[in-house]
Amino acid sequence: SNPSPRYIASVVDAFRTGTVGKENFSGRYGDLGATFFAVLTDREARSPILEADPRFGMMRDPLLKLYHIMRSLEYKTNKGREINFLDLPTRFGVQAFRSPSVFGYYLPEFQPAGSVTNAGLVAPQAQLATTPNIIGFLNGATSLVDIGLSSCDGGFGTYYGRSSCGDVNNRFDGNLTYTPPPGATPEQIIDELNIVLTSGRLNSSTRAYMVSEYVSTFNRTRSPDLALKHVIKLFITSPEFHTTAANLVTNKPRTDD
């Protein structure tokens, strides 16, 4: 959300000249190929070291997080049904192709009160981080993990009536079908979920907690499916899933701002 002036200038120059360093695209003004190349290949977009910089990264868009869950955990439709979301703007504040204006759902200059504003930074996606939107996203994501895409338990799917909740085969639009590799240990399961859900950025203490929760749930229920669903829901509530920066755990108490 807060690219450096150098990064911005590099992208602007690519747009104007149609070239990026030694890479020559059209060589003309307005070259989007050169522009995207500059955005995606710049060291500021690719260096993992920058994740430790508190000014780096951003909060993730709720809709992209929902798509991420469905793609990475292998969502499959039920009986060929199209994916149909139910009124997402009232659930977490945004929906594709329904922007209230050409400026989208949040302002690029938005500054949430507290440390971000005090540091002179911006956090556009934080404009959607209201209590109703946060709870709406977590309720819907939990329902998706537990029972599939439907309107039941605050889910994001099509409403078929309360009596249909539980009738997975006929009333649910689809399910997440991800399964760990055969014979995978709890540590290996958490590591794979770390890759597909949090890009390998899971803090070591959080990883240890995830492994412990998987083992504890499995020992209590004797169900690998329930243990897997439990840790997936923990991943979906983790800071690493909701932001793109490193989660640096300290022993300092959190301040009021």
N, C-alpha and C positions, 0 to 999 in steps of 0.2 A: 504493500500500500504506500510505501514511502521510498520510491527509487531515488538514487542519487542524481544530482544534476548531470554528472558525466554520463550515466546510463540513459537519461532522457535525451541528452544531446546526441548520443550515438544513434538512437532510434530515429530521431528527427532527421539526422543527416542521411540515414539510409533511405528514408521516405523521399527526401528531396533529390538525392543523387542517383538512386537505383543501384547503389553499390555498397558493399560492406567489406572494408579492408581490401583484400586482394580478390574477393568474390564479386564478379561483375554480373548483375542481373540484367535489367533492361537498360540501365544507364540513364533512365528518365525520371522526371519528377512524378511522385505519386506511386512508386513501385511498391505494392503491398507484399510481394514476395520478399524483397529485400528488407522491408520493415519487420515482417514476422521472423525472418532469419536473424535480424539484429536483436530482437526481443528474446528469442529462445537460446541463442548461442553466446550471449554476453556472459562474462564471468560472474556478474552479479546475479544472474539467473541460475547458474550451475554450480557455484562453489559451495560445498557443504560447510565450509568454515564460517560463512556468513550466518548460518542458522543460530550461532551463539550470540550474535549481535542483537540486542533487544529492539533495535530499530528495524530489523529485517523481518520479512514475512507478513502475513495478514490473517485475518479471520476468514474462514471459507464461507462461500455462499451456500445457504441451506439447500437449494435445489441441486447444486453440484454434489453436495454431500449425499443426498438421497440417490442420485444417479450412481455415485461411487459405490455405495453399499450394494445396489442392485447388480452392477457390472462385476465388481470384484468378488461377490459371493454367489455369482452364477444364477441370477434370477431366471426362472423358466415359467412361461405362461401355462395356464391350465386350459387344455383343449383348444389351443390356438387363439385364445382371446387377446385382443389388443390391450396394451397397457393404458389404463384410464384412471387418472388421479382425480380425487374429489375435492374441489375447492381449496387448493393449496394456499392461496393468499390468506385465508382465515386460519390456516393451521400453522404456517411459519412465515408468512409475509411475502411470498414470491411464487410466481408460476410462469412457465415459458409462454411467450407470445401474448401475455396479458399485462404488460407493463402499463402503469397509469399514464405515462408520458414518455417522450423520446429520451428522457434522462434516466429511465430505469426505476428501480425500487429504492435506491439509496444514493445519496449525494457524494460525489468524489471528495468533497472537502469536509465531510462529517467528522467531528471530533467528539468522542464520548467524554463525559466529565471524568476528571481524575488524572492519572499519570500520563496517559496518551496526550491529552491536551496540555498538561504541564510541560511535556517534553517538546511541544510544538509539532507533533505528528498528527496524522489523520488515520482513521480506521473506517472507511466507508461501509463495509459489511456490518459493522457494529450497530448501525442504525436499525438493523432488523433484530438485534439481540434484546428484544423486550421479554419480559417474563412470560406472557402468553405464547409468544413465538418459540421460545426455548422449550417450554413444556410441551407445546404442540408437536414440535419436531421429535423430541425424545419419546413421547407417547406413540407417535406414528411409526418411528423406527423400531421401537420395542415390539409393537404389534406385527410389523413386517418380519422380524426375526422369529417371533414366537409362533405365529399362525399363518403368515403369508400376507399377500396384498388384498386387503378387504377394508371395510369401514368399521369392523369390530375392534373394540378396545382402543378407540381413537386412531384407527388406521387410516391410511391415505387412499384406500381403494373405493370402488363403487359401492353405494349403499343398496343392499338387497333386502333389508328388513332384519330386525333383531332375531327373528326365529331362524335365520340362516346362519348365524354365528356358530361355528363348529362343523358346518357342512362343507368341508374343504374341497371335496371332489366336484361339487356342483355350483358352489356359490363364491368361491374365492378365485381371483384372477390369476394367481400364480404363487410360487414359493421360491425362496432361496435354496439352492440345491448344493451349495459348496460342502464338500466333505474332505477331511484331512487325508493325506496319503496313508495307505494301509500300513499299520504297525508304527505309526508316528508316536513319539513320546509326547507328554504334555509340553515339554520345552520346545520340541520341534513344531508342535501345533501353534504355540504362541508366536514363535519366530516367523512362521509362514503368514499368520494373520498380521503380524507386525509389518511385513513387506507389503501385503495387498491392501491394508487399511490405513497404515500410518507411515508408509514409505521408509520403514526401517528406523524411524526416529523415536521409538518407544524408550523412555527413560529406564535405566537399569533397575531402579527400585520399583517402577511400575510393572516392568516385565516380571520381576520376582513375585509381585503380588498377583499378577494374572495367572502365573503357573500355579501358585498356591490355591487360588480360587478354582481353577480347573480341577485340580486333584481333590480338593475338599468337596466340590459338587459331585464329582464322579463317585467318590467314596460314600457319599450320603445317598445318592440315587441309583448307583450302579448303571447309569445311563450315559454313554459317551455323547449322545445327541443333546441331552439336557446340559451337560457340562460345556459342550461347544457353544450352545445358544447363550449360556450364561456369560462366558468370556467375550463373545461377540458383542453383547450388550454393554459390557464393561469397556471394550474398545470404543464403542460409539459414544460413550460419555467422557472419554479421555481428552485432555488438552491437545495431545498430538493429533487427534482426528479432526478437531475443530479449528486448528491453526496450522500454519506451514513453518513455524519457527521451532527451535529446539525447546523442550520443556526442561528448564534448568531448576532442579529442586534445591532449595536452600533451607537452612535452619532458622531463617529470620521469620518472625511473625508477619502476617499480611497486614498492611496498613489500611486505614479507612478509605484512602483514595484508590 
